[in-house]
Amino acid sequence: MESKPETNAGAMSMAARVQAIRGRMAAACARVGRDPREVALLPVSKTFGVDAIREAVSLGFRRFGENRTQELVQKAPALSDCGIDWVIIGHLQTNKAKEVARYASELQSLDRLDLAQALDRRLQQEGRAIDVLVQVKTSDEQTKSGLEPAGLIPLLREISRIQTLRVRGLMTIAELSDDPAVARRCFAALTQLRDQAQAQGIEGVSLDRLSMGMSGDFEIAIEEGSTEIRVGSAIFGARDYA
Ligand SMILES: *Cc1c(COP(=O)(O)O)cnc(C)c1O
């Protein structure tokens, strides 16, 4: 895993890109009267190598989002000196629970009970507990993973009984569209679902966190209540999946 060539990362330094994002986050907060300290920035390091992650660590980041366990099992040991908390944000097959239980501190893509149960078994073996966000579908796109909104409260009730999974909030991916109103609708839907679920007062379930917004739509997400944006390309540069 080598870092990307300079040409791929754009002309600005990573520090300058992060500073620009922070400025845009603050402006979005100001537009809706929010305190910028309510919104966290999660760098998404998928497809990028250990050198790029070390550079981000030098800028103060200690949590990183990854979407594949294959990358997690390579990067976590290689960066064990950095004290990183790894956050899994991608669709997870049940047979990958072992890797998550071993290396991740958080899962934002929990979308079904059998995955929760597989994680619980592995976490008990590791003697660990992790934070989880439940990923909810907020668009009709067939390709997007995530739980159907109608299944949210039943799933939250089930997970609330699982001691190794601490529910902290919800996550969504907005539908990709040139029309910003489409993403806004997705984000507003997640905030509304959270409010409805919170009103149920399920014991052991906290829904304070809303992970929504990526490089292309994070300002809209912040305006609609995001507490955490997941940003990859705007920090690390364009991804090369080759
Ligand atoms: C890749 C990814 C991101 C970051 O995407 P960018 O557009 O590069 O910011 C955020 N969330 C999820 C779930 C992802 O898979």
The ligand as a MOL file (V3000), in Angstrom:
LIG
                    3D

  0  0  0     0  0            999 V3000
M  V30 BEGIN CTAB
M  V30 COUNTS 15 15 0 0 0
M  V30 BEGIN ATOM
M  V30 1 C -16.4710 6.3840 0.3230 0
M  V30 2 C -17.4860 6.7390 1.3300 0
M  V30 3 C -17.5500 8.0480 1.8540 0
M  V30 4 C -16.6380 9.1860 1.4010 0
M  V30 5 O -16.8850 9.4950 0.0740 0
M  V30 6 P -16.2950 10.8260 -0.5990 0
M  V30 7 O -17.2700 11.1640 -1.6450 0
M  V30 8 O -14.9630 10.4680 -1.1330 0
M  V30 9 O -16.2070 11.8590 0.4670 0
M  V30 10 C -18.5110 8.3070 2.8180 0
M  V30 11 N -19.3580 7.3420 3.2430 0
M  V30 12 C -19.3290 6.0940 2.7720 0
M  V30 13 C -20.2840 5.0820 3.2800 0
M  V30 14 C -18.3900 5.7440 1.7940 0
M  V30 15 O -18.3630 4.4890 1.3190 0
M  V30 END ATOM
M  V30 BEGIN BOND
M  V30 1 1 1 2
M  V30 2 1 2 3
M  V30 3 2 2 14
M  V30 4 1 3 4
M  V30 5 2 3 10
M  V30 6 1 4 5
M  V30 7 1 5 6
M  V30 8 2 6 7
M  V30 9 1 6 8
M  V30 10 1 6 9
M  V30 11 1 10 11
M  V30 12 2 11 12
M  V30 13 1 12 13
M  V30 14 1 12 14
M  V30 15 1 14 15
M  V30 END BOND
M  V30 END CTAB
M  END
